Amino acid sequence: MTRKIEQKIVGYEVLKEDEPEAAGSDVATEVKEEDNIVQLHEKLQRPEMLLGSTYKVKTPLSEHALYITINDVVLNPGTRHELRRPFEIFINSKNMDHFQWIVALTRIISAVFRKGGDVTFLVEELRSVFDPRGGYFKKGGRYMPSLVAEIGDAIECHLRMIGMLKDDGLDEHQKKLVAEKRAQYESAIENKAAAESGDFPEGAQLCKKCNTRAAVQMDGCMTCLNCGESKCG
């Protein structure tokens, strides 16, 4: 096997036949391991077993829930290059109204998964789909513009779980600001039960930044009690 030397040679030694490999054994092992790294691509054969996670999606648009299952393939198991990557997706429900486009969507998303590379763009593409009849609010006050957007939200949760997406949450300063604003509001309102329950106020409006119904009028402008977004800066 011919190998191109791309680094400067700083020394050499002739290895005798009766001497085992010593100094270069670790390097040789590392080079061999680098050569055997498996990357996800469309020609990779599906293993007999895949690790999977199922997410339940219950919307006010349908009586029956959707169950989104994402199966992952583990690449280079047992090595420092071990990775868990999404390989296929299935969506099941008793409601057959959306059967045709859901089957098409799962096949397309699965094909994108098997292509490999950065598949995180799917989250924003799906979450930017709006239902012309209007969206709905999830439990906790978060707004979902469509059922497709909630499928994208489930995929985002899965990609965060396996480490493909990092949780870019609030920094310490923002957390402190949100806590202060929420404490000020809770001390000002009369309904103490709502404040102690941890829910956002009943009259809160939708925050355009985090899509959560948590924006209230404070200090002369709208302030979000969830992410700290404020028109006053």
Secondary structure, DSSP 4 states (H G I P E B T S, - for coil): ------S------PPPTTS---TTHHHHHHHHHHHT-----TTSPPPS--EEEEEEE--TT-SSPEEEEEEEEEESTTSTT-EEEEEEEEEE-S--TTHHHHHHHHHHHHHHHHH-S--THHHHHHHT---TT--EEPTTSBEES-HHHHHHHHHHHHHHHTTSS------HHHHHHHHHHHHHHHHH-S-HHHHHHTPPPTTPEEPTTT-BEEEEEETTEEEETTT--BTT-
